Amino acid sequence: MSEQRENDQEGKEEEEEEDKNTETNLQPGEHSAGFPPEDGREPDIDGGEVAAGCSAPEAPEDAEEAETQADITDDAVHLPEPQETGNIGNSIETDCADVLESVEEAETEADLPDDAEQLKQPRKTENAGDSTATVKVVLVPEGHVMTVAFAIGLSVWELKCHLASELRVPVEVLQISLDGRAVEEQHSLMELGIRPHSSTRMEMSSTDPSSHPLRPLRPPQHDSMPDVITVQVQTDKGAFQEVVVEIERPCQRKAFLGGYRHQLTGAEYHHAAVQTLPKRRPDRGVVVFSRDTQTVEMQSQAQQCPVNVSIQMTGIGCYVSCMNDTLVVPGKYITADEFHDRRLRAVIRLQSFTRRWLAQQAVDQVRRERDRRLAWLEMRERSWREEKEEQIRDRHQRWMKPQRREDFNLLYHALEKWRREEELGINSSLRGAERKAALCLLLEQETQFIAAIGQHRIAVQGSNYDRVVGNFLNKAAAPHQWRAADGRLIEMDSPHTIRARELRDLYNNIGPSDSSHEERLHVLMTLKHTVREHECQLTRDIVDLIDREVDLMTRGVKRASLEGLRKRISTLFLQYIKTPAFNPEVAKHLKVPQNPSELKNDMRLCRCCHRYLRSADFSVSASGHVINCCRHCARLDNIARPRDDLSFYKNILRKLRTDEQQLNEEAKIPFLLQVEDMRYLVEVVWACRSALHAGSDLYSLMFVRWERQMDWSPWNCILLSKEETSAHLELEDLHKAYETTYIRGIEQKHTLARRHFSQIPIIAEYLHSQPAAALGNQLIFKPVTTATGRHATNTKPASDH
């Protein structure tokens, strides 16, 4: 009886859980126990719920076997039929008790035949039409698959209605086929041969695909989980039962329930809402959540005061120790005036120490600024001194080893200066025949010096010839270059540049004279085959010279005797390279164009040498007029007569252009002036002297703006030394720094320069429309406390000398 009661209690609990699951998880076509089915039949008590609650074996595989075993089970167990819906619970309890007893008897009687054991085991008595099957519907022609768990007792029409609601298309346009044959709508899935808990595959197409195409509402890439899965559930008896579960995908998004972040890895974990209730923790017998800590309990507690705070005296029945007593003696009484006076003296003392500290800090700051200023001045003077020494050393180097045309002009200028000094000394000390003899000796010495300079110049030109030719050939053989959009340098070789590179390498190979006999013959044969590609008088001469050298080499002629012949071959081959017909790339590097029409309007007659030369061989003045004497004749005239050295004025002009480019990028006047114009400004207008201290050292002189708010021009400039330039640029007001006499002298020089340069049309345009410098390009300096310009009061203007 106890076992029967326990089985009855377990049956009731399992029946309640199965009722809940039945009410919440209805499959398409199913119905609950409290409502009758749609076909008007009464609900079977021995359905799926009873089988699940009693842990019965699995359902039969086909419908006929299920009906037969259901009859056998009814005869063996003798279950009473229910009379009304309200007695379902009692019938289920009785059924569960009888079924459990039968199961125990079946386990104990293991030696019975199989037929008797099958009669004693409980079977499902549910209706076969309520069983579900997995239906996979293929959408034609897209090929998408829809999986749904459907009752096999329902008709194809109900299946089409369910799919039409899912796909949101009319039911009339759907057409279902099985194994390539269309199925009728009144047939059920059971009639089509679909067994319970099995799966089948059907095709569904649309009769009007243009208006109602079949597309799943959910994209295929989101189908990361199947629609129906089969899971194994362990029962209370330890057996496993397979259950078909249909997965629902709600359209709404789950609510954000918070989460936490891992402090080490930084990964975020979010709480998720699930349908399974959390497992309740066992009660530990301790109250975890309590509100006792949020309340305050008032308590009254008496305390005894310590002795040192008591005022009790020794009396009868009470003794107070006097060991820790102290004797208090009254001091001098301090009035309020005395107290405030003492506070005031203390404040004054604190202020004196504070002001002393601030004064020391200010003095230290001034001292540091002074030391920094002195160090900067010393560094600037040292840099100026080193720069001047470098210029003198460079000038001496140019005297001793001249390499450029300007270096030889410096030599001729020094020779002219020496001749004038010697002539002045002879004229001042000698008379008559002695003077003539001294002048003749001076002329002879001058002739020797000129010859020595000429010989050195010829040697330098010979040494520079190979370098000039090498640079010319490298330019012709260089590849074409341009900048890409991203700034990269792109190089490209053309057939012409490749040809020029081959000729350059061949010219470099025939030049060395220290090669062996075999190497020289190989180079000559290569050169001979190269020039034979073009037939002309130049190539025939080169071939004849090559044959002559080969013949002499085979006869054993010394190498020193072949130097002249080899030099002739190199010269003729260089002429061959410079011919555009043989080397097209060299045409754009020649000074004389090969097209005669280009020379028609570009030729001028030199009045000195009476030669017709191109316009590039003539100098152009600032006024725009071309000088009638060519550059070569001008250099010869300078060497023969004035022997001027313009390197000083070139340096001053280069320095001026650099400074003005930094102050104003749009400056134009300094770039329009030529070296001769700068020479006129320095020698005629400013008399080669500084405007402040009359210094005549051309190494340290430079032009700056007179008024720094305006662009530089010949009528807004001043010639100063490098030391005076920084002091002048720091002035805020020129009229306060300089005296009126000095300012008038400067303005007089500006008037003289304005009158001279107004004759040049291109510079006269800026005479009355001088643009102001941009505010961002103006120099900003601190005001100078000392009057730097007072020292110039005793200096007369340079124009007076």
PAKE-78958 format. One line per 10 residues: for each residue y, x, z of C-alpha. Coordinates in nm, 3 decimals. Example, Ala and Ser with C-alpha at 12.3 -4.5 7.8 and 13.67 -1.06 7.14 Angstrom:
-0.450:1.230:0.780; -0.106:1.367:0.714
This chain:
0.000:0.000:0.000; 0.241:0.285:0.076; 0.179:0.433:-0.266; 0.240:0.095:-0.425; 0.572:0.057:-0.238; 0.685:0.399:-0.344; 0.595:0.321:-0.704; 0.782:-0.008:-0.679; 1.092:0.167:-0.546; 1.081:0.435:-0.818
1.041:0.164:-1.079; 1.350:-0.016:-0.954; 1.566:0.299:-0.960; 1.451:0.396:-1.307; 1.505:0.042:-1.430; 1.865:0.045:-1.303; 1.937:0.380:-1.474; 1.777:0.255:-1.799; 1.989:-0.062:-1.788; 2.305:0.150:-1.758
2.201:0.372:-2.047; 2.114:0.067:-2.256; 2.453:-0.090:-2.196; 2.652:0.226:-2.277; 2.446:0.377:-2.566; 2.366:0.099:-2.812; 2.255:0.208:-3.155; 2.352:0.018:-3.469; 2.142:-0.299:-3.477; 2.038:-0.289:-3.106
2.111:-0.549:-2.835; 2.119:-0.550:-2.458; 1.871:-0.719:-2.230; 2.116:-0.991:-2.128; 2.183:-1.118:-2.481; 1.933:-1.259:-2.728; 1.885:-1.092:-3.068; 2.054:-1.218:-3.379; 1.733:-1.361:-3.533; 1.698:-1.613:-3.249
1.389:-1.454:-3.087; 1.360:-1.406:-2.713; 1.401:-1.053:-2.584; 1.082:-0.867:-2.508; 1.043:-0.766:-2.146; 0.801:-0.489:-2.239; 1.068:-0.320:-2.455; 1.206:0.031:-2.461; 1.364:-0.009:-2.118; 1.036:-0.077:-1.937
0.863:0.207:-2.116; 1.138:0.452:-2.021; 1.152:0.337:-1.660; 0.775:0.366:-1.610; 0.735:0.702:-1.792; 0.490:0.556:-2.050; 0.346:0.753:-2.345; 0.515:0.772:-2.678; 0.546:0.474:-2.915; 0.278:0.421:-3.184
0.338:0.569:-3.522; 0.324:0.251:-3.733; 0.397:-0.117:-3.671; 0.037:-0.248:-3.701; -0.101:-0.003:-3.448; 0.187:-0.092:-3.212; 0.103:-0.467:-3.232; -0.271:-0.405:-3.177; -0.223:-0.182:-2.875; 0.034:-0.427:-2.732
-0.235:-0.704:-2.736; -0.487:-0.470:-2.575; -0.240:-0.377:-2.305; -0.163:-0.744:-2.234; -0.535:-0.820:-2.190; -0.597:-0.517:-1.969; -0.296:-0.541:-1.742; -0.258:-0.924:-1.753; 0.121:-0.926:-1.738; 0.267:-1.276:-1.697
0.513:-1.391:-1.962; 0.870:-1.446:-1.838; 0.990:-1.798:-1.808; 1.359:-1.730:-1.798; 1.602:-1.446:-1.826; 1.679:-1.430:-1.458; 1.319:-1.329:-1.363; 1.320:-1.018:-1.576; 1.376:-0.787:-1.281; 1.076:-0.921:-1.084
0.850:-0.902:-1.385; 0.955:-0.541:-1.448; 0.878:-0.445:-1.088; 0.529:-0.602:-1.102; 0.467:-0.444:-1.440; 0.564:-0.098:-1.313; 0.330:-0.127:-1.011; 0.034:-0.237:-1.221; 0.100:0.030:-1.481; 0.111:0.305:-1.219
-0.220:0.188:-1.069; -0.376:0.191:-1.413; -0.250:0.544:-1.476; -0.406:0.666:-1.148; -0.738:0.505:-1.233; -0.726:0.663:-1.578; -0.673:1.008:-1.429; -0.959:0.976:-1.180; -1.206:0.838:-1.431; -1.195:1.132:-1.669
-1.558:1.084:-1.781; -1.496:0.741:-1.937; -1.507:0.713:-2.316; -1.186:0.744:-2.519; -1.183:0.375:-2.609; -1.190:0.269:-2.244; -0.922:0.526:-2.157; -0.700:0.390:-2.432; -0.748:0.039:-2.300; -0.644:0.149:-1.949
-0.330:0.348:-2.059; -0.005:0.148:-2.085; 0.155:0.126:-2.430; 0.496:0.020:-2.550; 0.519:-0.345:-2.628; 0.859:-0.332:-2.787; 0.924:-0.491:-3.120; 0.880:-0.238:-3.403; 1.189:-0.368:-3.583; 1.415:-0.250:-3.300
1.304:0.112:-3.338; 1.551:0.349:-3.498; 1.517:0.597:-3.778; 1.742:0.875:-3.908; 1.893:0.780:-4.244; 2.060:1.056:-4.451; 2.284:0.906:-4.719; 2.388:1.135:-5.007; 2.722:1.043:-5.168; 2.692:1.069:-5.546
2.838:1.260:-5.730; 3.022:1.464:-5.462; 2.700:1.553:-5.282; 2.830:1.491:-4.929; 2.564:1.384:-4.674; 2.617:1.119:-4.405; 2.357:1.095:-4.125; 2.324:0.779:-3.915; 2.060:0.641:-3.671; 1.974:0.289:-3.790
1.728:0.018:-3.676; 1.445:-0.017:-3.927; 1.441:-0.395:-3.883; 1.788:-0.435:-4.034; 1.836:-0.507:-4.403; 1.988:-0.285:-4.669; 2.290:-0.521:-4.684; 2.368:-0.450:-4.316; 2.332:-0.077:-4.386; 2.580:-0.110:-4.676
2.824:-0.300:-4.452; 2.806:-0.026:-4.190; 2.861:0.250:-4.448; 3.141:0.055:-4.620; 3.329:0.033:-4.290; 3.281:0.407:-4.237; 3.398:0.500:-4.590; 3.666:0.225:-4.605; 3.555:0.088:-4.942; 3.445:-0.266:-5.042
3.077:-0.351:-4.990; 3.039:-0.486:-5.346; 3.098:-0.145:-5.509; 2.822:0.033:-5.311; 2.480:0.085:-5.468; 2.188:0.239:-5.267; 1.879:0.390:-5.426; 1.562:0.541:-5.279; 1.362:0.800:-5.472; 1.568:0.725:-5.786
1.508:0.344:-5.773; 1.768:0.091:-5.668; 1.671:-0.112:-5.359; 1.740:-0.482:-5.306; 1.981:-0.588:-5.038; 1.749:-0.841:-4.863; 1.479:-0.581:-4.796; 1.472:-0.411:-4.457; 1.412:-0.040:-4.394; 1.066:-0.123:-4.253
0.972:-0.295:-4.579; 1.079:0.016:-4.769; 0.814:0.216:-4.582; 1.036:0.384:-4.324; 0.850:0.445:-3.997; 1.008:0.440:-3.648; 1.172:0.764:-3.529; 1.136:0.920:-3.874; 1.398:1.038:-4.124; 1.458:0.937:-4.483
1.699:1.030:-4.764; 1.886:0.779:-4.977; 2.144:0.807:-5.254; 2.458:0.595:-5.257; 2.701:0.569:-5.548; 3.003:0.359:-5.638; 3.003:0.117:-5.933; 3.379:0.177:-5.973; 3.427:0.551:-5.904; 3.778:0.562:-6.049
3.923:0.299:-5.810; 3.689:0.343:-5.515; 3.549:0.699:-5.502; 3.311:0.788:-5.222; 3.461:1.058:-5.001; 3.391:1.119:-4.634; 3.691:1.067:-4.406; 3.613:1.388:-4.220; 3.631:1.710:-4.431; 3.299:1.894:-4.471
3.439:2.208:-4.316; 3.485:2.018:-3.989; 3.117:1.917:-3.973; 3.015:2.199:-3.746; 2.760:1.972:-3.567; 2.509:1.721:-3.712; 2.553:1.348:-3.659; 2.207:1.295:-3.508; 2.005:1.534:-3.297; 1.669:1.510:-3.123
1.648:1.637:-2.766; 1.361:1.671:-2.521; 1.408:1.507:-2.180; 1.189:1.594:-1.883; 1.068:1.293:-1.687; 0.995:1.275:-1.316; 0.621:1.335:-1.374; 0.686:1.669:-1.551; 0.623:1.542:-1.902; 0.871:1.579:-2.190
0.995:1.294:-2.404; 1.187:1.324:-2.735; 1.503:1.115:-2.754; 1.719:1.063:-3.069; 2.090:1.111:-2.981; 2.373:1.015:-3.217; 2.685:1.226:-3.179; 3.015:1.040:-3.184; 3.333:1.217:-3.299; 3.637:1.032:-3.171
3.956:1.067:-3.377; 4.182:1.112:-3.077; 4.234:1.454:-2.923; 4.120:1.527:-2.571; 4.386:1.545:-2.304; 4.499:1.885:-2.181; 4.364:1.923:-1.828; 4.500:2.270:-1.755; 4.301:2.589:-1.715; 4.332:2.947:-1.601
4.385:3.293:-1.749; 4.176:3.603:-1.692; 4.397:3.870:-1.529; 4.209:4.166:-1.680; 4.133:4.054:-2.033; 4.414:3.797:-2.073; 4.174:3.536:-2.216; 4.272:3.172:-2.153; 4.015:2.912:-2.044; 4.099:2.539:-2.067
3.939:2.255:-1.872; 3.761:2.007:-2.099; 3.685:1.640:-2.045; 3.312:1.557:-2.072; 3.107:1.242:-2.039; 2.863:1.389:-1.790; 2.966:1.342:-1.428; 2.980:1.663:-1.224; 2.696:1.729:-0.984; 2.798:1.647:-0.634
2.772:1.928:-0.387; 2.560:1.872:-0.075; 2.743:1.784:0.242; 2.772:2.088:0.467; 2.870:1.890:0.775; 3.215:2.051:0.792; 3.537:1.872:0.709; 3.696:2.077:0.431; 3.993:1.859:0.347; 4.202:1.764:0.649
4.561:1.664:0.721; 4.565:1.801:1.073; 4.762:2.109:0.967; 5.049:1.894:0.838; 5.127:1.739:1.178; 5.289:1.891:1.486; 5.161:1.828:1.837; 5.424:1.844:2.110; 5.311:2.034:2.420; 5.492:2.107:2.744
5.418:2.433:2.918; 5.588:2.589:3.220; 5.673:2.960:3.216; 5.787:3.204:3.484; 6.106:3.402:3.413; 6.091:3.785:3.458; 6.264:3.955:3.743; 6.540:4.119:3.538; 6.679:3.783:3.432; 6.668:3.617:3.771
6.966:3.576:3.999; 6.770:3.527:4.320; 6.875:3.745:4.616; 6.672:3.869:4.908; 6.641:3.605:5.173; 6.413:3.468:5.438; 6.072:3.440:5.285; 6.170:3.612:4.960; 6.198:3.983:4.894; 6.358:4.118:4.578
6.324:4.489:4.504; 6.642:4.692:4.447; 6.482:4.997:4.288; 6.611:4.911:3.941; 6.961:4.808:4.048; 7.262:4.993:3.900; 7.610:5.041:4.042; 7.882:4.905:3.814; 8.222:5.066:3.854; 8.523:4.899:3.686
8.700:5.119:3.429; 9.052:5.132:3.292; 9.180:4.805:3.166; 9.268:4.808:2.797; 9.529:4.570:2.673; 9.528:4.406:2.332; 9.806:4.631:2.201; 9.618:4.942:2.311; 9.298:4.811:2.149; 9.470:4.735:1.816
9.653:5.068:1.826; 9.323:5.253:1.870; 9.171:5.057:1.583; 9.472:5.139:1.365; 9.441:5.513:1.439; 9.071:5.498:1.355; 9.145:5.321:1.025; 9.413:5.577:0.936; 9.171:5.857:1.014; 8.903:5.700:0.791
9.158:5.652:0.513; 9.269:6.015:0.537; 8.911:6.139:0.501; 8.849:5.898:0.212; 9.168:5.999:0.030; 9.085:6.363:0.084; 8.742:6.307:-0.074; 8.895:6.118:-0.367; 9.153:6.394:-0.416; 8.881:6.656:-0.419
8.688:6.455:-0.676; 8.999:6.419:-0.895; 9.076:6.791:-0.871; 8.717:6.879:-0.955; 8.733:6.647:-1.256; 9.056:6.804:-1.377; 8.907:7.150:-1.322; 8.598:7.058:-1.521; 8.812:6.919:-1.802; 9.022:7.235:-1.801
8.715:7.456:-1.814; 8.569:7.243:-2.091; 8.898:7.258:-2.282; 8.921:7.634:-2.242; 8.558:7.676:-2.347; 8.621:7.460:-2.652; 8.934:7.656:-2.742; 8.748:7.983:-2.700; 8.459:7.856:-2.911; 8.698:7.735:-3.181
8.886:8.066:-3.186; 8.557:8.252:-3.199; 8.437:8.035:-3.488; 8.764:8.090:-3.672; 8.742:8.463:-3.609; 8.381:8.473:-3.725; 8.470:8.268:-4.032; 8.753:8.504:-4.116; 8.528:8.805:-4.067; 8.268:8.641:-4.287
8.529:8.588:-4.559; 8.642:8.950:-4.538; 8.281:9.069:-4.543; 8.209:8.846:-4.843; 8.521:8.974:-5.018; 8.412:9.332:-4.955; 8.062:9.250:-5.083; 8.215:9.103:-5.397; 8.416:9.422:-5.443; 8.115:9.648:-5.407
7.857:9.439:-5.596; 8.024:9.191:-5.829; 7.792:8.940:-5.992; 8.010:8.652:-6.112; 8.320:8.622:-6.326; 8.534:8.551:-6.016; 8.408:8.876:-5.859; 8.533:9.078:-6.156; 8.868:8.896:-6.142; 8.889:9.009:-5.779
8.827:9.369:-5.890; 9.096:9.351:-6.157; 9.336:9.195:-5.907; 9.273:9.480:-5.661; 9.322:9.731:-5.945; 9.656:9.572:-6.038; 9.766:9.573:-5.677; 9.679:9.942:-5.645; 9.860:10.025:-5.972; 10.178:9.852:-5.859
10.178:10.031:-5.526; 10.126:10.369:-5.695; 10.393:10.296:-5.956; 10.636:10.187:-5.687; 10.572:10.508:-5.495; 10.617:10.724:-5.808; 10.943:10.555:-5.908; 11.085:10.588:-5.559; 10.994:10.955:-5.504; 10.993:11.130:-5.844
11.245:11.174:-6.123; 11.247:11.306:-6.479; 10.947:11.490:-6.617; 10.756:11.481:-6.291; 10.781:11.102:-6.292; 10.652:11.080:-6.650; 10.364:11.313:-6.572; 10.272:11.109:-6.264; 10.283:10.787:-6.465; 10.057:10.935:-6.733
9.810:11.047:-6.468; 9.826:10.697:-6.317; 9.757:10.546:-6.660; 9.458:10.775:-6.709; 9.314:10.679:-6.369; 9.367:10.311:-6.444; 9.181:10.356:-6.777; 8.888:10.516:-6.600; 8.873:10.234:-6.345; 8.881:9.973:-6.622
8.599:10.152:-6.807; 8.388:10.171:-6.490; 8.442:9.798:-6.426; 8.352:9.724:-6.789; 8.028:9.924:-6.769; 7.930:9.749:-6.448; 8.007:9.416:-6.608; 7.783:9.492:-6.907; 7.500:9.588:-6.670; 7.542:9.265:-6.472
7.541:9.059:-6.792; 7.217:9.230:-6.901; 7.053:9.158:-6.566; 7.174:8.799:-6.571; 7.055:8.743:-6.929; 6.690:8.692:-6.831; 6.790:8.453:-6.552; 7.011:8.249:-6.786; 6.737:8.226:-7.050; 6.480:8.131:-6.786
6.700:7.850:-6.654; 6.754:7.722:-7.008; 6.382:7.715:-7.084; 6.301:7.548:-6.750; 6.553:7.271:-6.820; 6.400:7.206:-7.162; 6.043:7.200:-7.020; 6.124:6.983:-6.718; 5.964:6.634:-6.718; 6.174:6.320:-6.728
6.259:6.199:-6.376; 6.402:5.878:-6.231; 6.408:5.694:-5.903; 6.193:5.386:-5.851; 6.306:5.075:-5.664; 6.138:5.197:-5.345; 6.308:5.539:-5.365; 6.009:5.737:-5.494; 6.071:6.006:-5.758; 5.878:5.933:-6.076
5.808:6.207:-6.332; 5.686:6.157:-6.687; 5.584:6.409:-6.950; 5.640:6.337:-7.318; 5.493:6.525:-7.618; 5.828:6.702:-7.658; 5.833:6.828:-7.296; 5.473:6.946:-7.327; 5.565:7.136:-7.644; 5.866:7.293:-7.471
5.648:7.396:-7.175; 5.396:7.566:-7.403; 5.671:7.761:-7.582; 5.825:7.862:-7.247; 5.493:7.998:-7.118; 5.438:8.186:-7.442; 5.787:8.341:-7.422; 5.721:8.452:-7.064; 5.394:8.616:-7.171; 5.545:8.826:-7.450
5.821:8.956:-7.224; 5.631:9.188:-6.980; 5.566:9.539:-7.112; 5.308:9.643:-6.852; 5.021:9.439:-6.996; 4.706:9.602:-7.126; 4.625:9.664:-7.493; 4.382:9.371:-7.521; 4.613:9.128:-7.344; 4.904:9.227:-7.571
4.695:9.170:-7.882; 4.581:8.830:-7.755; 4.941:8.723:-7.685; 5.056:8.841:-8.029; 4.777:8.653:-8.206; 4.863:8.335:-8.013; 5.229:8.376:-8.104; 5.138:8.432:-8.470; 4.929:8.113:-8.489; 5.208:7.917:-8.314
5.488:8.014:-8.551; 5.271:7.970:-8.862; 5.282:7.594:-8.804; 5.627:7.593:-8.970; 5.704:7.787:-9.286; 6.058:7.931:-9.306; 6.237:8.266:-9.319; 6.253:8.289:-8.936; 5.878:8.243:-8.894; 5.802:8.490:-9.175
6.018:8.752:-9.002; 5.837:8.695:-8.673; 5.496:8.726:-8.842; 5.603:9.050:-9.015; 5.720:9.199:-8.685; 5.395:9.097:-8.514; 5.187:9.260:-8.789; 5.398:9.574:-8.764; 5.347:9.599:-8.385; 4.971:9.540:-8.418
4.950:9.814:-8.681; 5.144:10.059:-8.464; 4.933:9.977:-8.159; 4.611:10.044:-8.352; 4.753:10.385:-8.456; 4.811:10.477:-8.090; 5.194:10.473:-8.082; 5.339:10.514:-7.734; 5.458:10.208:-7.547; 5.812:10.343:-7.505
5.848:10.365:-7.883; 5.763:9.995:-7.920; 6.031:9.862:-7.682; 6.285:9.799:-7.958; 6.031:9.620:-8.176; 5.916:9.403:-7.888; 6.274:9.313:-7.799; 6.333:9.202:-8.161; 6.022:8.980:-8.145; 6.143:8.821:-7.819
6.490:8.760:-7.963; 6.358:8.598:-8.282; 6.110:8.385:-8.086; 6.391:8.269:-7.854; 6.583:8.169:-8.166; 6.271:7.984:-8.279; 6.258:7.800:-7.944; 6.626:7.700:-7.968; 6.571:7.539:-8.308; 6.540:7.157:-8.263
6.313:7.133:-8.570; 6.050:7.341:-8.391; 6.132:7.231:-8.031; 6.287:6.879:-8.027; 6.341:6.874:-7.650; 6.592:7.160:-7.667; 6.842:6.961:-7.877; 7.010:6.793:-7.576; 7.061:7.129:-7.398; 7.242:7.310:-7.681
7.618:7.347:-7.659; 7.670:7.307:-8.034; 7.537:6.972:-8.165; 7.316:6.988:-8.471; 7.480:6.689:-8.636; 7.790:6.804:-8.831; 7.950:6.459:-8.803; 7.985:6.508:-8.426; 8.191:6.824:-8.482; 8.443:6.654:-8.708
8.674:6.520:-8.435; 8.576:6.766:-8.165; 8.709:7.096:-8.305; 9.031:7.277:-8.218; 9.196:7.599:-8.333; 9.259:7.872:-8.078; 9.603:8.028:-8.132; 9.494:8.362:-7.987; 9.162:8.444:-8.153; 9.214:8.202:-8.449
8.868:8.052:-8.415; 8.767:7.688:-8.437; 8.597:7.591:-8.114; 8.491:7.272:-7.944; 8.719:7.092:-7.700; 8.493:7.193:-7.409; 8.595:7.557:-7.465; 8.962:7.478:-7.385; 9.114:7.417:-7.040; 9.290:7.090:-6.963
9.594:7.079:-6.737; 9.672:6.803:-6.486; 9.920:6.653:-6.733; 9.636:6.581:-6.975; 9.752:6.832:-7.240; 9.497:7.071:-7.384; 9.598:7.436:-7.371; 9.607:7.600:-7.715; 9.434:7.914:-7.587; 9.058:7.901:-7.530
8.895:7.998:-7.203; 8.768:8.331:-7.336; 9.114:8.437:-7.454; 9.266:8.320:-7.127; 9.025:8.540:-6.932; 9.101:8.840:-7.154; 9.474:8.784:-7.112; 9.433:8.766:-6.735; 9.236:9.094:-6.734; 9.491:9.270:-6.959
9.822:9.160:-6.806; 9.860:8.954:-6.484; 9.515:9.014:-6.334; 9.546:8.718:-6.098; 9.279:8.614:-5.849; 9.267:8.235:-5.798; 8.979:8.231:-5.546; 9.221:8.165:-5.256; 9.359:7.853:-5.420; 9.010:7.733:-5.514
8.905:7.754:-5.150; 9.217:7.566:-5.034; 9.158:7.292:-5.295; 8.788:7.264:-5.205; 8.869:7.233:-4.833; 9.136:6.969:-4.905; 8.899:6.756:-5.113; 8.631:6.771:-4.843; 8.870:6.661:-4.565; 9.023:6.377:-4.767
8.679:6.253:-4.873; 8.588:6.215:-4.506; 8.912:6.034:-4.419; 8.930:5.807:-4.724; 8.649:5.773:-4.976; 8.891:5.628:-5.233; 9.125:5.927:-5.234; 9.220:6.024:-5.591; 9.518:6.263:-5.595; 9.331:6.569:-5.452
9.070:6.531:-5.726; 9.333:6.508:-6.001; 9.498:6.839:-5.912; 9.380:7.163:-6.075; 9.376:7.516:-5.940; 9.705:7.597:-6.118; 9.871:7.297:-5.949; 9.750:7.413:-5.609; 9.881:7.759:-5.687; 10.224:7.611:-5.765
10.225:7.421:-5.433; 10.128:7.727:-5.231; 10.344:7.989:-5.403; 10.652:7.799:-5.518; 10.690:7.507:-5.280; 10.558:7.659:-4.955; 10.607:8.030:-5.043; 10.253:8.125:-4.929; 10.357:8.086:-4.563; 10.273:7.855:-4.278
10.537:7.592:-4.209; 10.533:7.655:-3.833; 10.493:8.029:-3.767; 10.539:8.162:-4.121; 10.189:8.315:-4.129; 10.100:8.458:-4.473; 9.723:8.501:-4.430; 9.578:8.299:-4.719; 9.234:8.304:-4.557; 9.352:8.073:-4.276
9.602:7.851:-4.460; 9.513:7.490:-4.544; 9.685:7.164:-4.643; 9.691:6.858:-4.414; 9.878:6.528:-4.413; 10.237:6.523:-4.293; 10.209:6.157:-4.189; 9.846:6.091:-4.108; 9.873:5.714:-4.168; 9.926:5.777:-4.542
9.697:5.938:-4.799; 9.747:6.302:-4.887; 9.980:6.382:-5.177; 10.205:6.674:-5.274; 10.498:6.482:-5.116; 10.301:6.403:-4.797; 10.154:6.738:-4.697; 10.222:7.047:-4.490; 10.078:7.398:-4.517; 9.954:7.522:-4.178
9.705:7.767:-4.039; 9.376:7.647:-3.892; 9.505:7.693:-3.536; 9.815:7.484:-3.605; 9.631:7.209:-3.792; 9.460:7.054:-3.487; 9.787:7.050:-3.289; 9.976:6.882:-3.573; 9.712:6.610:-3.622; 9.733:6.516:-3.250
10.102:6.421:-3.275; 10.182:6.052:-3.246; 10.552:6.063:-3.340; 10.677:6.345:-3.564; 11.044:6.278:-3.486; 10.986:6.331:-3.115; 10.772:6.643:-3.158; 10.986:6.825:-3.419; 11.358:6.878:-3.436; 11.573:6.718:-3.702
11.646:7.049:-3.880; 11.279:7.126:-3.916; 11.199:6.775:-4.043; 11.475:6.799:-4.306; 11.332:7.131:-4.429; 10.989:6.970:-4.473; 11.141:6.673:-4.656; 11.322:6.915:-4.889; 10.989:7.072:-4.985; 10.846:6.724:-5.044
11.138:6.647:-5.277; 11.072:6.966:-5.473; 10.702:6.878:-5.510; 10.788:6.518:-5.606; 11.022:6.640:-5.881; 10.759:6.874:-6.026; 10.459:6.638:-6.020; 10.658:6.340:-6.149; 10.636:6.505:-6.492; 10.257:6.454:-6.490
10.189:6.094:-6.602; 9.856:6.048:-6.425; 10.002:6.159:-6.089; 10.337:5.981:-6.140; 10.151:5.647:-6.107; 10.099:5.720:-5.735; 10.457:5.836:-5.681; 10.600:5.499:-5.572; 10.279:5.311:-5.487; 10.124:5.530:-5.221
9.841:5.321:-5.062; 9.809:5.334:-4.688; 9.489:5.468:-4.545; 9.236:5.230:-4.401; 9.247:5.184:-4.026; 8.886:5.288:-3.996; 8.959:5.620:-4.171; 9.258:5.720:-3.961; 9.230:6.008:-3.720; 9.249:5.915:-3.352
9.349:6.184:-3.103; 9.475:6.189:-2.747; 9.852:6.241:-2.704; 9.962:6.599:-2.638; 10.173:6.654:-2.330; 10.335:6.976:-2.454; 10.582:6.984:-2.743; 10.398:7.205:-2.990; 10.664:7.185:-3.259; 10.946:7.336:-3.051
10.844:7.687:-3.151; 10.932:7.617:-3.513; 11.304:7.578:-3.446; 11.380:7.944:-3.513; 11.173:7.955:-3.831; 11.363:7.885:-4.148; 11.204:7.669:-4.417; 10.988:7.858:-4.659; 11.202:7.742:-4.949; 11.496:7.948:-4.824
11.315:8.279:-4.879
